[in-house]
């Protein structure tokens, strides 16, 4: 069975997602020893693409606009194409990662070795413990548990194809599903599409297998710096506004603040 990692990377007016994906590809190869492919609209001769085993050209699918706290600006969000991962992947087993997901360990080998057809995180948490993610770990007026599309592993099968077909249906009819589940934000999110699709495909039972640990996250108001290879320092303020910091080593995490991650990549 062939295996590889797939990253979607479409730059916007503020963020160099292709550079992020290229840096991530090097980390993936170092820790997971699998090939990588990028889905992008960057030109084939772009030097940022040299680190990928495959480059898949695609037109960016916009999910609308979104306020980014670290940029203090509203930017275009080219994130809606994740629903095409099944059709675009050249492998039997695929690890789909956000470009801002930092691979700093071999932890995801457990996911690849699980022999499951589909896995994603069922919860996320703030590494510093200062933010309560309870509101982010559910969606809509009915507070249905969220599945996070930041990391998805799938094997090609009829069941998995139905999940992605359902995500495509939800994306095409987002206004309907937003109103049906009474989701306040009008911005399309892959997390919402995945969560709703998993519920539909699994008979609205909320019974499906997930990655057996939470998605470690660093929120935009916290500062991330790299102290050494696979070691990061997070500076933040506690509930009393006192400065604090913590370090993580060999710990994968989702860098929700893109600006800090870009600065790290510039120095690598």
C-alpha positions in Angstrom: 0.0 0.0 0.0 1.4 3.4 -1.0 1.4 6.2 1.6 2.2 9.9 1.5 1.3 13.3 2.9 -0.8 15.9 1.1 -0.7 19.6 1.9 -2.9 22.3 0.4 -1.1 25.6 0.0 -2.6 28.7 -1.6 -1.0 32.0 -0.7 -3.2 35.0 0.1 -2.4 38.7 0.5 -0.9 38.1 4.0 0.5 34.5 4.3 3.1 32.5 2.3 1.4 29.1 2.7 3.6 27.5 0.0 6.8 28.3 2.1 5.0 26.8 5.1 4.1 23.7 3.2 7.7 23.3 1.9 9.1 23.6 5.4 6.5 21.1 6.6 7.5 18.7 3.9 11.1 18.6 5.1 9.8 17.8 8.7 7.5 15.1 7.4 10.3 13.4 5.5 12.6 13.6 8.5 10.1 12.3 11.1 7.7 10.1 9.1 9.8 9.1 6.1 7.0 9.3 3.6 6.8 11.3 0.3 4.9 14.6 0.1 2.7 16.3 -2.4 1.4 19.9 -2.5 -1.8 21.1 -4.0 -1.2 24.7 -5.1 -1.7 27.3 -7.8 2.0 28.3 -7.6 3.9 28.2 -10.9 5.7 24.9 -11.6 9.1 26.7 -11.7 8.6 28.3 -8.3 11.7 27.4 -6.2 9.5 26.9 -3.1 8.2 23.7 -4.7 11.5 21.9 -5.1 11.1 20.0 -1.8 8.0 18.1 -2.8 7.9 14.7 -4.4 4.8 15.8 -6.4 3.2 19.1 -7.3 -0.6 19.0 -8.0 -1.8 22.2 -9.8 -5.3 23.4 -8.8 -7.4 26.5 -8.7 -7.8 27.9 -5.2 -11.3 27.4 -3.7 -12.1 30.3 -1.5 -13.9 29.8 1.8 -14.6 33.5 2.1 -12.8 36.0 4.2 -11.7 35.7 7.8 -10.3 37.9 10.6 -6.7 36.8 11.5 -5.9 38.0 15.0 -2.1 38.0 14.6 -2.3 40.1 11.4 -5.0 42.3 12.8 -6.6 42.1 9.3 -9.3 40.4 7.3 -7.8 38.2 4.6 -9.0 35.9 1.9 -9.2 32.3 3.0 -8.4 29.8 0.2 -9.3 26.7 2.3 -12.3 25.2 0.7 -10.4 22.7 -1.6 -9.7 20.2 1.1 -12.8 18.3 0.1 -11.0 17.3 -3.1 -8.2 15.5 -1.2 -9.6 12.0 -2.0 -9.7 12.7 -5.7 -6.3 14.4 -5.8 -4.2 12.1 -3.7 -1.9 9.8 -5.7 -1.6 7.3 -2.8 -3.7 4.4 -1.3 -3.2 5.9 2.2 -3.0 9.7 2.7 -2.1 12.0 5.6 -3.7 15.4 4.9 -2.1 18.2 6.9 -2.7 21.9 7.3 0.3 23.9 6.1 0.5 25.4 9.6 0.6 22.0 11.4 4.1 21.6 12.8 5.5 18.0 12.6 8.1 17.8 15.3 7.9 14.1 16.1 7.1 10.7 14.7 3.7 10.7 16.6 1.7 10.5 13.4 3.2 7.1 12.6 0.7 5.7 15.1 -2.1 7.1 12.9 -0.6 5.7 9.7 -0.1 2.2 11.4 -3.6 2.1 12.8 -5.3 0.2 9.9 -8.3 2.6 10.2 -10.0 3.9 7.0 -10.4 7.4 8.3 -9.1 9.3 11.3 -9.2 12.9 12.5 -8.9 14.7 15.8 -12.1 14.8 17.9 -10.9 17.7 20.1 -8.3 20.4 20.3 -6.7 22.2 23.3 -4.5 25.2 24.1 -1.0 24.1 25.0 -0.7 26.9 27.5 -4.0 26.0 29.2 -5.1 29.7 29.2 -7.9 29.3 26.6 -10.9 27.1 27.1 -11.6 25.3 23.8 -15.0 24.0 24.8 -16.7 26.4 22.4 -14.3 25.4 19.5 -14.8 21.7 20.2 -18.5 21.9 19.3 -20.5 23.6 16.6 -24.0 25.0 16.1 -26.9 25.7 18.4 -27.1 22.0 19.3 -23.5 21.9 20.4 -22.5 18.8 18.3 -18.9 17.6 18.9 -16.5 19.0 16.3 -14.1 16.9 14.2 -10.9 18.8 13.2 -9.8 18.8 9.6 -6.3 20.0 10.5 -5.0 16.4 10.4 -6.9 13.7 8.4 -5.7 10.2 7.6 -7.6 8.2 5.0 -7.3 5.0 3.1 -9.1 4.9 -0.2 -12.3 2.9 0.2 -16.0 3.2 -0.5 -16.6 4.4 3.0 -14.0 7.1 2.8 -15.1 8.2 -0.6 -18.6 8.8 0.8 -17.1 11.0 3.5 -15.4 13.3 1.0 -18.4 13.2 -1.4 -20.5 14.3 1.5 -18.0 17.1 2.3 -18.3 18.3 -1.3 -22.1 18.3 -1.0 -21.9 20.4 2.2 -19.5 22.9 0.6 -21.7 23.3 -2.4 -24.7 23.9 -0.2 -23.1 25.6 2.7 -25.9 28.1 3.3 -28.4 25.3 3.8 -26.2 23.3 6.2 -25.2 26.4 8.1 -28.9 27.2 8.7 -29.8 23.6 9.4 -27.2 23.3 12.2 -27.7 26.9 13.2 -24.0 27.8 12.8 -23.6 31.5 13.5 -20.6 32.2 11.3 -21.3 32.4 7.6 -17.6 31.5 6.7 -17.2 28.0 5.3 -14.8 25.8 7.4 -13.4 22.4 6.6 -13.9 21.5 10.2 -17.7 22.1 9.9 -17.9 20.2 6.6 -16.0 17.2 8.0 -18.0 17.1 11.3 -21.3 17.2 9.5 -20.2 14.7 6.8 -19.0 12.2 9.5 -22.3 12.4 11.2 -24.3 11.9 8.0 -22.1 8.9 6.7 -22.2 7.3 10.2 -26.0 7.6 10.5 -26.1 10.6 12.9 -24.8 8.3 15.7 -21.7 10.3 16.6 -20.0 6.9 16.7 -16.8 6.9 14.7 -13.1 6.3 15.4 -10.9 9.3 16.0 -7.2 10.1 16.6 -6.8 9.0 20.2 -5.3 12.3 21.5 -6.2 16.0 21.3 -4.9 18.4 18.8 -2.3 20.5 20.5 -2.7 24.1 19.5 -1.0 27.5 19.9 -3.4 30.4 19.6 -2.6 33.6 17.7 -2.1 35.8 20.7 0.7 33.6 22.0 4.2 34.0 20.6 6.0 30.9 19.2 9.8 30.8 18.7 12.1 28.0 17.8 14.9 27.4 20.3 16.5 24.4 18.6 15.5 21.6 16.2 12.0 20.3 17.2 12.0 22.5 20.3 9.8 25.5 20.6 9.1 28.2 23.2 5.6 29.7 23.7 5.3 33.0 25.5 1.9 34.0 26.8 0.1 35.8 29.7 -1.7 33.9 32.4 -5.2 34.8 33.7 -3.7 37.6 35.8 -1.8 39.1 32.8 1.5 38.0 34.1 4.1 36.9 31.5 4.7 33.2 31.3 6.5 30.8 29.0 6.7 27.1 28.3 8.7 24.9 26.0 7.7 21.9 24.0 10.1 19.3 22.5 9.2 16.5 20.0 5.6 17.6 20.2 3.5 18.2 17.1 1.2 21.2 17.2 -1.1 23.4 15.2 0.3 27.0 14.9 -3.0 29.0 14.7 -0.9 32.2 14.5 0.5 32.2 11.0 2.8 35.3 11.5 4.9 33.6 14.2 5.3 30.5 12.1 6.5 32.5 9.1 9.2 34.1 11.2 10.4 30.7 12.3 10.5 29.4 8.8 12.5 32.5 7.6 15.3 31.5 10.1 15.5 27.8 9.2 
